[in-house]
Amino acid sequence: MKLTSTVLGTPDPRGLADFYQKLLGWPIGTDEPDWVTLRPEDGGAGLSFQTETEHTPPVWPAGRADQQMQLHLDIEVDDLAAAVELATAAGAKVADFQPQDDVRVCLDPAGHPFCLWTRG
Protein backbone atom coordinates (compact mmCIF):
# COMPACT_ATOMS: atom_id res chain seq x y z
CA MET A 1 0.00 0.00 0.00
CA LYS A 2 1.04 3.56 -0.65
CA LEU A 3 -0.50 6.76 0.67
CA THR A 4 -0.91 9.06 -2.32
CA SER A 5 -2.79 12.05 -0.96
CA THR A 6 -4.51 13.80 1.92
CA VAL A 7 -7.90 15.15 0.85
CA LEU A 8 -9.31 18.40 2.22
CA GLY A 9 -12.98 19.28 1.85
CA THR A 10 -13.79 22.84 0.84
CA PRO A 11 -16.52 24.83 -0.89
CA ASP A 12 -13.84 26.02 -3.38
CA PRO A 13 -11.41 23.24 -4.42
CA ARG A 14 -9.53 25.34 -6.97
CA GLY A 15 -9.17 28.29 -4.59
CA LEU A 16 -7.77 26.10 -1.82
CA ALA A 17 -5.47 24.33 -4.29
CA ASP A 18 -4.19 27.73 -5.44
CA PHE A 19 -3.44 28.64 -1.81
CA TYR A 20 -1.42 25.47 -1.16
CA GLN A 21 0.30 25.79 -4.54
CA LYS A 22 1.57 29.22 -3.47
CA LEU A 23 2.62 27.85 -0.09
CA LEU A 24 4.30 24.61 -1.24
CA GLY A 25 5.23 25.33 -4.85
CA TRP A 26 3.72 22.05 -6.09
CA PRO A 27 2.16 21.87 -9.55
CA ILE A 28 -1.54 21.26 -10.08
CA GLY A 29 -2.32 17.82 -11.45
CA THR A 30 -6.00 17.06 -11.90
CA ASP A 31 -8.12 20.18 -12.25
CA GLU A 32 -11.85 19.52 -12.33
CA PRO A 33 -14.68 21.64 -10.87
CA ASP A 34 -15.12 19.38 -7.81
CA TRP A 35 -11.63 17.82 -7.57
CA VAL A 36 -8.15 19.40 -7.77
CA THR A 37 -4.83 17.77 -6.91
CA LEU A 38 -1.32 18.98 -6.10
CA ARG A 39 1.64 16.63 -6.29
CA PRO A 40 5.27 17.29 -5.40
CA GLU A 41 7.83 16.90 -8.18
CA ASP A 42 9.53 14.02 -6.32
CA GLY A 43 6.40 11.86 -6.63
CA GLY A 44 5.63 11.83 -2.90
CA ALA A 45 2.17 12.01 -1.39
CA GLY A 46 0.27 15.13 -2.36
CA LEU A 47 -2.83 17.07 -1.44
CA SER A 48 -6.26 16.85 -3.03
CA PHE A 49 -9.23 19.16 -2.65
CA GLN A 50 -12.85 18.15 -3.13
CA THR A 51 -16.07 20.11 -3.07
CA GLU A 52 -17.86 20.01 0.25
CA THR A 53 -20.77 22.41 -0.09
CA GLU A 54 -21.77 22.12 3.59
CA HIS A 55 -18.19 22.59 4.87
CA THR A 56 -17.98 23.79 8.46
CA PRO A 57 -14.48 25.01 9.31
CA PRO A 58 -12.93 23.53 12.45
CA VAL A 59 -12.25 25.74 15.46
CA TRP A 60 -8.72 26.06 16.87
CA PRO A 61 -8.50 25.39 19.73
CA ALA A 62 -11.90 23.73 19.82
CA GLY A 63 -14.27 23.83 22.76
CA ARG A 64 -16.72 21.08 23.65
CA ALA A 65 -19.47 22.28 21.30
CA ASP A 66 -17.18 23.39 18.45
CA GLN A 67 -16.46 21.66 15.16
CA GLN A 68 -13.41 19.56 16.02
CA MET A 69 -10.24 19.51 13.95
CA GLN A 70 -10.02 16.11 12.25
CA LEU A 71 -6.48 16.58 10.99
CA HIS A 72 -3.87 19.23 10.42
CA LEU A 73 -0.85 19.53 8.16
CA ASP A 74 2.67 19.95 9.56
CA ILE A 75 4.97 21.90 7.24
CA GLU A 76 8.65 22.15 8.14
CA VAL A 77 10.28 25.45 7.20
CA ASP A 78 13.77 26.94 7.46
CA ASP A 79 12.66 30.44 8.43
CA LEU A 80 9.49 30.61 10.50
CA ALA A 81 8.92 34.36 10.13
CA ALA A 82 9.36 34.23 6.34
CA ALA A 83 7.03 31.22 6.08
CA VAL A 84 4.33 32.97 8.11
CA GLU A 85 4.68 36.04 5.88
CA LEU A 86 4.33 33.87 2.74
CA ALA A 87 1.34 32.01 4.18
CA THR A 88 -0.52 35.17 5.19
CA ALA A 89 0.22 36.83 1.84
CA ALA A 90 -1.32 33.75 0.16
CA GLY A 91 -4.47 34.03 2.30
CA ALA A 92 -3.81 32.23 5.61
CA LYS A 93 -4.68 33.63 9.00
CA VAL A 94 -2.41 33.17 12.00
CA ALA A 95 -4.37 31.52 14.81
CA ASP A 96 -4.77 33.46 18.04
CA PHE A 97 -3.60 30.51 20.16
CA GLN A 98 0.01 29.41 19.60
CA PRO A 99 1.15 26.31 21.54
CA GLN A 100 4.94 26.66 21.09
CA ASP A 101 7.58 29.24 20.22
CA ASP A 102 8.95 27.26 17.24
CA VAL A 103 5.50 26.53 15.74
CA ARG A 104 2.93 28.82 14.14
CA VAL A 105 -0.59 27.49 13.80
CA CYS A 106 -2.27 29.03 10.78
CA LEU A 107 -5.68 28.58 9.17
CA ASP A 108 -6.00 28.12 5.43
CA PRO A 109 -8.73 29.96 3.49
CA ALA A 110 -11.21 27.11 4.20
CA GLY A 111 -10.35 27.20 7.92
CA HIS A 112 -8.23 24.02 8.06
CA PRO A 113 -5.39 24.39 10.59
CA PHE A 114 -1.81 23.79 9.54
CA CYS A 115 1.43 24.17 11.47
CA LEU A 116 4.58 25.83 10.23
CA TRP A 117 7.52 24.68 12.32
CA THR A 118 11.30 24.65 12.48
CA ARG A 119 13.61 22.07 13.96
CA GLY A 120 14.88 23.28 17.32
DSSP file with accessible surface (Angstrom, degrees, kcal/mol):
  #  RESIDUE AA STRUCTURE BP1 BP2  ACC     N-H-->O    O-->H-N    N-H-->O    O-->H-N    TCO  KAPPA ALPHA  PHI   PSI    X-CA   Y-CA   Z-CA
    1    1 A M              0   0  250      0, 0.0     2,-0.4     0, 0.0     0, 0.0   0.000 360.0 360.0 360.0 151.3    0.0    0.0    0.0
    2    2 A K        -     0   0  157      0, 0.0     2,-0.4     0, 0.0     0, 0.0  -0.981 360.0-132.3-143.5 123.8    1.0    3.6   -0.7
    3    3 A L        +     0   0  126     -2,-0.4     3,-0.1     1,-0.2    42,-0.1  -0.632  28.7 173.9 -71.9 125.7   -0.5    6.8    0.7
    4    4 A T        -     0   0   82     -2,-0.4    42,-2.7     1,-0.3     2,-0.3   0.668  54.0  -2.0-108.0 -22.0   -0.9    9.1   -2.3
    5    5 A S  E     -a   46   0A  19     40,-0.3     2,-0.5    34,-0.0    -1,-0.3  -0.988  47.7-132.3-165.5 153.6   -2.8   12.0   -1.0
    6    6 A T  E     -a   47   0A  47     40,-1.8    42,-2.7    -2,-0.3     2,-0.5  -0.959  33.9-145.3-106.4 132.2   -4.5   13.8    1.9
    7    7 A V  E     -a   48   0A  61     -2,-0.5     2,-0.5    40,-0.2    42,-0.2  -0.875  11.2-164.3-106.8 129.2   -7.9   15.1    0.8
    8    8 A L  E     -a   49   0A   4     40,-2.8    42,-1.9    -2,-0.5     2,-0.3  -0.945  15.0-136.4-112.1 129.4   -9.3   18.4    2.2
    9    9 A G  E     +a   50   0A   8     -2,-0.5    42,-0.2    40,-0.2     3,-0.0  -0.629  36.0 154.7 -81.8 144.3  -13.0   19.3    1.8
   10   10 A T  E     -a   51   0A   5     40,-2.1    42,-2.0    -2,-0.3    44,-0.1  -0.980  53.7-123.2-163.0 150.8  -13.8   22.8    0.8
   11   11 A P  S    S+     0   0   79      0, 0.0    40,-0.1     0, 0.0    42,-0.1   0.699 112.2  41.0 -72.0 -14.0  -16.5   24.8   -0.9
   12   12 A D     >  +     0   0   93      1,-0.1     4,-2.4    38,-0.1     5,-0.3  -0.709  64.6 175.2-135.6  81.8  -13.8   26.0   -3.4
   13   13 A P  H  > S+     0   0    5      0, 0.0     4,-2.5     0, 0.0     5,-0.2   0.906  83.4  47.1 -57.2 -43.4  -11.4   23.2   -4.4
   14   14 A R  H  > S+     0   0   95     19,-0.3     4,-2.6     1,-0.2     5,-0.2   0.920 111.6  51.0 -67.8 -39.9   -9.5   25.3   -7.0
   15   15 A G  H  > S+     0   0   23      2,-0.2     4,-1.8     1,-0.2    -1,-0.2   0.927 113.0  44.9 -63.2 -42.1   -9.2   28.3   -4.6
   16   16 A L  H  X S+     0   0    4     -4,-2.4     4,-2.3     2,-0.2     5,-0.2   0.898 112.2  52.3 -70.9 -36.0   -7.8   26.1   -1.8
   17   17 A A  H  X S+     0   0    0     -4,-2.5     4,-2.5    -5,-0.3    -2,-0.2   0.916 107.6  52.5 -62.7 -41.7   -5.5   24.3   -4.3
   18   18 A D  H  X S+     0   0   49     -4,-2.6     4,-2.1     2,-0.2    -1,-0.2   0.907 108.1  52.0 -60.4 -40.8   -4.2   27.7   -5.4
   19   19 A F  H  X S+     0   0    5     -4,-1.8     4,-1.9     1,-0.2    -2,-0.2   0.960 113.2  42.4 -59.5 -52.4   -3.4   28.6   -1.8
   20   20 A Y  H  X S+     0   0    0     -4,-2.3     4,-3.2     1,-0.2     5,-0.4   0.824 109.9  58.3 -69.1 -27.5   -1.4   25.5   -1.2
   21   21 A Q  H  X S+     0   0   64     -4,-2.5     4,-2.5    -5,-0.2    -1,-0.2   0.934 108.4  45.9 -65.0 -42.4    0.3   25.8   -4.5
   22   22 A K  H  < S+     0   0  132     -4,-2.1    -2,-0.2    -5,-0.2    -1,-0.2   0.886 117.6  44.7 -63.9 -39.4    1.6   29.2   -3.5
   23   23 A L  H  < S+     0   0   22     -4,-1.9    -2,-0.2    -5,-0.2    -1,-0.2   0.921 128.8  22.7 -72.3 -44.7    2.6   27.8   -0.1
   24   24 A L  H  < S-     0   0   47     -4,-3.2    -3,-0.2    -5,-0.1    -2,-0.2   0.640  91.1-131.2-101.7 -19.9    4.3   24.6   -1.2
   25   25 A G     <  +     0   0   61     -4,-2.5    -4,-0.2    -5,-0.4    -3,-0.1   0.634  54.1 147.7  77.1  15.2    5.2   25.3   -4.9
   26   26 A W        -     0   0   62     -6,-0.4    -1,-0.2    -5,-0.1    -2,-0.1  -0.589  48.3-114.3 -84.4 145.4    3.7   22.0   -6.1
   27   27 A P        -     0   0   49      0, 0.0    12,-1.7     0, 0.0     2,-0.3  -0.419  28.5-108.5 -76.9 151.7    2.2   21.9   -9.6
   28   28 A I  E     +B   38   0A  40     10,-0.2    10,-0.3     1,-0.1     3,-0.1  -0.601  36.8 177.9 -75.5 136.3   -1.5   21.3  -10.1
   29   29 A G  E     +     0   0A  48      8,-2.9     2,-0.2     1,-0.4    -1,-0.1   0.607  63.4  23.3-100.5 -98.5   -2.3   17.8  -11.5
   30   30 A T  E     -     0   0A  56      1,-0.1     7,-2.4     2,-0.0    -1,-0.4  -0.472  66.1-173.8 -70.5 137.9   -6.0   17.1  -11.9
   31   31 A D  E     +B   36   0A  81      5,-0.2     5,-0.2    -2,-0.2    -1,-0.1  -0.781  21.1 144.6-139.8  89.1   -8.1   20.2  -12.2
   32   32 A E  E >   -B   35   0A 108      3,-2.8     3,-0.9    -2,-0.3   -18,-0.1  -0.828  61.7-101.9-119.6 163.0  -11.9   19.5  -12.3
   33   33 A P  T 3  S+     0   0  119      0, 0.0   -19,-0.3     0, 0.0     3,-0.1   0.853 121.3  25.2 -55.6 -37.1  -14.7   21.6  -10.9
   34   34 A D  T 3  S+     0   0  104      1,-0.2    17,-1.6   -21,-0.1     2,-0.3   0.333 125.5  46.1-109.4   5.8  -15.1   19.4   -7.8
   35   35 A W  E <   +BC  32  50A  76     -3,-0.9    -3,-2.8    15,-0.2     2,-0.4  -0.914  55.0 168.6-155.5 119.1  -11.6   17.8   -7.6
   36   36 A V  E     -BC  31  49A   0     13,-2.2    13,-2.7    -2,-0.3     2,-0.3  -0.993  13.8-161.4-132.5 140.4   -8.2   19.4   -7.8
   37   37 A T  E     - C   0  48A   5     -7,-2.4    -8,-2.9    -2,-0.4     2,-0.4  -0.921   9.6-162.9-124.2 150.3   -4.8   17.8   -6.9
   38   38 A L  E     -BC  28  47A   0      9,-3.2     9,-1.7    -2,-0.3   -10,-0.2  -0.993  13.2-176.2-123.5 137.3   -1.3   19.0   -6.1
   39   39 A R        -     0   0   80    -12,-1.7     7,-0.1    -2,-0.4     6,-0.1  -0.999  25.5-119.8-135.0 135.6    1.6   16.6   -6.3
   40   40 A P    >   -     0   0   15      0, 0.0     3,-1.8     0, 0.0   -14,-0.1  -0.363  27.9-116.4 -69.6 153.7    5.3   17.3   -5.4
   41   41 A E  T 3  S+     0   0  163      1,-0.3   -15,-0.0     2,-0.1    -2,-0.0   0.791 111.8  64.1 -59.6 -29.7    7.8   16.9   -8.2
   42   42 A D  T 3  S-     0   0  137      1,-0.1    -1,-0.3     0, 0.0     0, 0.0   0.468 114.2-113.0 -78.6   0.2    9.5   14.0   -6.3
   43   43 A G    <   +     0   0   48     -3,-1.8    -2,-0.1     1,-0.2     3,-0.1   0.538  68.6 142.0  84.1   5.7    6.4   11.9   -6.6
   44   44 A G        -     0   0   31      1,-0.2    -1,-0.2   -39,-0.0   -40,-0.0  -0.064  64.1 -59.4 -70.5 178.1    5.6   11.8   -2.9
   45   45 A A        -     0   0   43     -6,-0.1   -40,-0.3   -42,-0.1    -1,-0.2  -0.301  63.2-167.9 -59.9 142.3    2.2   12.0   -1.4
   46   46 A G  E     -a    5   0A   4    -42,-2.7   -40,-1.8    -7,-0.1     2,-0.4  -0.306  19.9 -94.7-116.3-161.7    0.3   15.1   -2.4
   47   47 A L  E     -aC   6  38A  10     -9,-1.7    -9,-3.2   -42,-0.2     2,-0.3  -0.951  28.9-167.3-121.7 143.5   -2.8   17.1   -1.4
   48   48 A S  E     -aC   7  37A   0    -42,-2.7   -40,-2.8    -2,-0.4     2,-0.4  -0.938   6.2-153.8-128.5 155.0   -6.3   16.9   -3.0
   49   49 A F  E     -aC   8  36A   0    -13,-2.7   -13,-2.2    -2,-0.3     2,-0.3  -0.995  12.1-175.5-134.1 125.1   -9.2   19.2   -2.7
   50   50 A Q  E     -aC   9  35A  81    -42,-1.9   -40,-2.1    -2,-0.4   -15,-0.2  -0.920  34.2 -96.6-123.9 151.6  -12.9   18.1   -3.1
   51   51 A T  E     +a   10   0A  39    -17,-1.6     2,-0.3    -2,-0.3     3,-0.1  -0.429  37.3 173.9 -66.2 130.4  -16.1   20.1   -3.1
   52   52 A E    >   -     0   0   82    -42,-2.0     3,-1.7    -2,-0.2   -40,-0.1  -0.834   8.0-173.4-135.5  92.3  -17.9   20.0    0.3
   53   53 A T  T 3  S+     0   0  109     -2,-0.3    -1,-0.1     1,-0.3    -2,-0.0   0.791  84.8  47.3 -64.5 -27.8  -20.8   22.4   -0.1
   54   54 A E  T 3  S+     0   0  163    -44,-0.1    -1,-0.3    -3,-0.1    -3,-0.0   0.019  81.9 158.1-101.1  28.7  -21.8   22.1    3.6
   55   55 A H    <   -     0   0   30     -3,-1.7   -45,-0.0     1,-0.1    -3,-0.0  -0.279  24.0-166.2 -58.5 129.6  -18.2   22.6    4.9
   56   56 A T        -     0   0   83    -46,-0.0    -1,-0.1    55,-0.0    -2,-0.1  -0.978  22.2-128.8-115.9 113.1  -18.0   23.8    8.5
   57   57 A P        -     0   0   62      0, 0.0    10,-0.3     0, 0.0    54,-0.1  -0.310  25.2-113.5 -61.5 142.8  -14.5   25.0    9.3
   58   58 A P        -     0   0   21      0, 0.0     2,-0.4     0, 0.0    10,-0.2  -0.303  26.0-122.0 -69.3 163.5  -12.9   23.5   12.5
   59   59 A V        -     0   0   56      8,-2.2     3,-0.4     4,-0.1    10,-0.3  -0.907  23.5-124.3-109.6 133.7  -12.2   25.7   15.5
   60   60 A W  S    S+     0   0   73     -2,-0.4    37,-0.3     1,-0.4    36,-0.3  -0.988 101.0  14.6-123.6 126.0   -8.7   26.1   16.9
   61   61 A P  S    S-     0   0   67      0, 0.0    -1,-0.4     0, 0.0     2,-0.2   0.688 102.3-144.9 -73.9 146.3   -8.5   25.4   19.7
   62   62 A A        -     0   0   36     -3,-0.4     2,-0.2    -2,-0.1     6,-0.1  -0.499   6.3-149.3 -81.6 142.3  -11.9   23.7   19.8
   63   63 A G    >   -     0   0   33     -2,-0.2     3,-1.3     4,-0.1    -4,-0.1  -0.429  42.0 -85.0 -93.3-179.6  -14.3   23.8   22.8
   64   64 A R  T 3  S+     0   0  252      1,-0.3     4,-0.1    -2,-0.2    -2,-0.1   0.844 128.4  37.4 -58.4 -38.6  -16.7   21.1   23.7
   65   65 A A  T 3  S+     0   0  102      2,-0.1    -1,-0.3     3,-0.0     2,-0.1   0.415  98.6 103.4 -97.1   3.0  -19.5   22.3   21.3
   66   66 A D  S <  S-     0   0   67     -3,-1.3     2,-0.3     1,-0.1    -4,-0.1  -0.466  86.6 -91.3 -86.1 158.1  -17.2   23.4   18.4
   67   67 A Q        -     0   0   84    -10,-0.3    -8,-2.2    -2,-0.1     2,-0.2  -0.520  53.3-130.2 -62.4 120.2  -16.5   21.7   15.2
   68   68 A Q        -     0   0   91     -2,-0.3     2,-0.4   -10,-0.2    -8,-0.1  -0.501  13.6-110.0 -78.5 148.8  -13.4   19.6   16.0
   69   69 A M        -     0   0   55    -10,-0.3     3,-0.1    -2,-0.2    -1,-0.1  -0.607  27.6-170.3 -73.0 126.5  -10.2   19.5   13.9
   70   70 A Q        -     0   0  158     -2,-0.4     2,-0.3     1,-0.3    -1,-0.2   0.735  67.1 -15.2 -91.1 -26.5  -10.0   16.1   12.3
   71   71 A L        -     0   0   74     42,-0.0    -1,-0.3     2,-0.0     2,-0.3  -0.967  57.6-156.6-162.4 165.3   -6.5   16.6   11.0
   72   72 A H        -     0   0   78     -2,-0.3     2,-0.4    -3,-0.1    42,-0.2  -0.975  21.5-119.0-146.7 159.9   -3.9   19.2   10.4
   73   73 A L  E     -d  114   0B  27     40,-1.0    42,-3.4    -2,-0.3     2,-0.5  -0.835  16.5-150.6-100.2 135.7   -0.8   19.5    8.2
   74   74 A D  E     -d  115   0B 103     -2,-0.4     2,-0.5    40,-0.2    42,-0.2  -0.942  14.6-172.9-103.9 124.2    2.7   20.0    9.6
   75   75 A I  E     -d  116   0B  25     40,-3.4    42,-2.0    -2,-0.5     2,-0.3  -0.960  14.1-145.2-122.9 112.8    5.0   21.9    7.2
   76   76 A E  E     -d  117   0B  91     -2,-0.5     2,-0.3    40,-0.2    42,-0.2  -0.596  23.7-178.6 -78.4 135.8    8.6   22.2    8.1
   77   77 A V        -     0   0   24     40,-2.9    42,-0.3    -2,-0.3     3,-0.2  -0.914  33.1-140.5-132.3 157.8   10.3   25.5    7.2
   78   78 A D  S    S+     0   0  166     -2,-0.3     2,-0.5     1,-0.3    -1,-0.1   0.830  98.1  32.6 -83.5 -37.1   13.8   26.9    7.5
   79   79 A D     >  -     0   0   94      1,-0.2     4,-2.4    38,-0.1    -1,-0.3  -0.931  66.6-167.2-127.6 105.5   12.7   30.4    8.4
   80   80 A L  H  > S+     0   0   26     -2,-0.5     4,-2.5     1,-0.2     5,-0.2   0.918  88.1  49.3 -62.4 -45.6    9.5   30.6   10.5
   81   81 A A  H  > S+     0   0   72      1,-0.2     4,-2.2     2,-0.2    -1,-0.2   0.925 113.1  47.0 -62.5 -43.2    8.9   34.4   10.1
   82   82 A A  H  > S+     0   0   49      1,-0.2     4,-2.4     2,-0.2    -1,-0.2   0.894 112.0  51.0 -66.0 -38.3    9.4   34.2    6.3
   83   83 A A  H  X S+     0   0   13     -4,-2.4     4,-2.7     2,-0.2    -2,-0.2   0.903 109.7  49.4 -66.8 -40.5    7.0   31.2    6.1
   84   84 A V  H  X S+     0   0   28     -4,-2.5     4,-2.8     2,-0.2     5,-0.3   0.925 110.8  50.8 -64.1 -41.5    4.3   33.0    8.1
   85   85 A E  H  X S+     0   0  139     -4,-2.2     4,-2.2    -5,-0.2    -2,-0.2   0.930 112.3  46.6 -61.8 -44.2    4.7   36.0    5.9
   86   86 A L  H  X S+     0   0   84     -4,-2.4     4,-1.7     2,-0.2    -2,-0.2   0.931 113.1  49.5 -62.4 -45.9    4.3   33.9    2.7
   87   87 A A  H  X>S+     0   0    0     -4,-2.7     5,-2.7     1,-0.2     4,-0.6   0.919 112.9  45.3 -62.4 -44.5    1.3   32.0    4.2
   88   88 A T  H ><5S+     0   0   60     -4,-2.8     3,-0.8     3,-0.2    -1,-0.2   0.889 110.5  53.9 -69.9 -35.3   -0.5   35.2    5.2
   89   89 A A  H 3<5S+     0   0   88     -4,-2.2    -1,-0.2    -5,-0.3    -2,-0.2   0.846 108.1  51.7 -64.4 -31.1    0.2   36.8    1.8
   90   90 A A  H 3<5S-     0   0   17     -4,-1.7    -1,-0.2    -5,-0.2    -2,-0.2   0.600 135.4 -85.2 -81.2 -13.3   -1.3   33.7    0.2
   91   91 A G  T <<5S+     0   0   38     -3,-0.8    -3,-0.2    -4,-0.6    -2,-0.1   0.455  81.9 134.3 125.6   3.1   -4.5   34.0    2.3
   92   92 A A      < -     0   0    8     -5,-2.7     2,-0.4    -6,-0.2    -1,-0.3  -0.407  42.9-141.3 -77.6 159.9   -3.8   32.2    5.6
   93   93 A K  E     -E  107   0B 152     14,-2.2    14,-2.9    -2,-0.1     2,-0.4  -0.967  17.2-124.0-117.9 138.6   -4.7   33.6    9.0
   94   94 A V  E     -E  106   0B  60     -2,-0.4    12,-0.3    12,-0.2     4,-0.1  -0.698  34.0-118.4 -79.5 128.4   -2.4   33.2   12.0
   95   95 A A        -     0   0    8     10,-2.5    10,-0.2    -2,-0.4    -1,-0.1  -0.336  10.6-129.9 -66.4 148.7   -4.4   31.5   14.8
   96   96 A D  S    S+     0   0  170    -36,-0.3     2,-0.5     1,-0.1    -1,-0.1   0.898  94.2  64.2 -64.7 -41.5   -4.8   33.5   18.0
   97   97 A F        -     0   0  102    -37,-0.3     8,-0.2     2,-0.0    -2,-0.1  -0.758  64.6-176.3 -91.2 125.6   -3.6   30.5   20.2
   98   98 A Q        -     0   0   52     -2,-0.5     6,-0.1     1,-0.1     3,-0.0  -0.979  10.8-165.0-122.4 117.8    0.0   29.4   19.6
   99   99 A P        +     0   0   60      0, 0.0     2,-0.3     0, 0.0    -1,-0.1   0.715  69.4  19.7 -78.6 -21.0    1.2   26.3   21.5
  100  100 A Q    >   -     0   0  108      3,-0.4     3,-0.9     1,-0.1     0, 0.0  -0.980  67.8-122.7-147.5 158.4    4.9   26.7   21.1
  101  101 A D  T 3  S+     0   0  154     -2,-0.3    -1,-0.1     1,-0.2     0, 0.0   0.793 112.4  47.5 -72.1 -30.0    7.6   29.2   20.2
  102  102 A D  T 3  S+     0   0   57     16,-0.0    16,-1.6    -3,-0.0     2,-0.4   0.204 106.9  68.0 -99.2  17.2    9.0   27.3   17.2
  103  103 A V  E <   - F   0 117B  13     -3,-0.9     2,-0.5    14,-0.2    -3,-0.4  -0.990  58.9-163.1-133.9 141.0    5.5   26.5   15.7
  104  104 A R  E     - F   0 116B  73     12,-2.7    12,-2.5    -2,-0.4     2,-0.5  -0.978  12.3-150.4-125.0 117.2    2.9   28.8   14.1
  105  105 A V  E     + F   0 115B   3     -2,-0.5   -10,-2.5    10,-0.2     2,-0.3  -0.761  24.2 177.8 -83.2 127.1   -0.6   27.5   13.8
  106  106 A C  E     -EF  94 114B   0      8,-3.1     8,-2.5    -2,-0.5     2,-0.5  -0.857  24.4-133.0-125.4 163.4   -2.3   29.0   10.8
  107  107 A L  E     -EF  93 113B  42    -14,-2.9   -14,-2.2    -2,-0.3     5,-0.1  -0.977  19.5-137.0-119.2 127.9   -5.7   28.6    9.2
  108  108 A D    >   -     0   0    5      4,-2.6     3,-2.4    -2,-0.5   -16,-0.1  -0.173  41.5 -87.0 -73.6 174.5   -6.0   28.1    5.4
  109  109 A P  T 3  S+     0   0   77      0, 0.0    -1,-0.1     0, 0.0   -93,-0.1   0.763 131.9  49.9 -58.8 -21.9   -8.7   30.0    3.5
  110  110 A A  T 3  S-     0   0   10      2,-0.1  -101,-0.0   -94,-0.1    -2,-0.0   0.420 123.0-105.5 -93.2   0.0  -11.2   27.1    4.2
  111  111 A G  S <  S+     0   0   13     -3,-2.4  -101,-0.0     1,-0.3   -19,-0.0   0.453  70.3 145.7  93.1   1.6  -10.3   27.2    7.9
  112  112 A H        -     0   0   24    -55,-0.1    -4,-2.6    -5,-0.1    -1,-0.3  -0.565  47.9-125.4 -71.6 130.3   -8.2   24.0    8.1
  113  113 A P  E     + F   0 107B   4      0, 0.0   -40,-1.0     0, 0.0     2,-0.3  -0.462  31.8 176.3 -73.4 146.2   -5.4   24.4   10.6
  114  114 A F  E     -dF  73 106B   0     -8,-2.5    -8,-3.1   -42,-0.2     2,-0.5  -0.975  20.7-134.3-143.8 153.1   -1.8   23.8    9.5
  115  115 A C  E     -dF  74 105B  16    -42,-3.4   -40,-3.4    -2,-0.3     2,-0.5  -0.934   6.6-160.5-113.1 129.3    1.4   24.2   11.5
  116  116 A L  E     +dF  75 104B   1    -12,-2.5   -12,-2.7    -2,-0.5     2,-0.3  -0.912  29.7 167.3 -98.8 131.9    4.6   25.8   10.2
  117  117 A W  E     -dF  76 103B  59    -42,-2.0   -40,-2.9    -2,-0.5     2,-0.3  -0.978  28.1-148.3-148.3 156.9    7.5   24.7   12.3
  118  118 A T        -     0   0   28    -16,-1.6     2,-0.3    -2,-0.3   -40,-0.1  -0.919  34.6-102.3-121.7 151.9   11.3   24.6   12.5
  119  119 A R              0   0  176     -2,-0.3    -2,-0.0   -42,-0.3     0, 0.0  -0.563 360.0 360.0 -71.8 134.4   13.6   22.1   14.0
  120  120 A G              0   0  112     -2,-0.3    -1,-0.1     0, 0.0     0, 0.0   0.170 360.0 360.0 -85.1 360.0   14.9   23.3   17.3
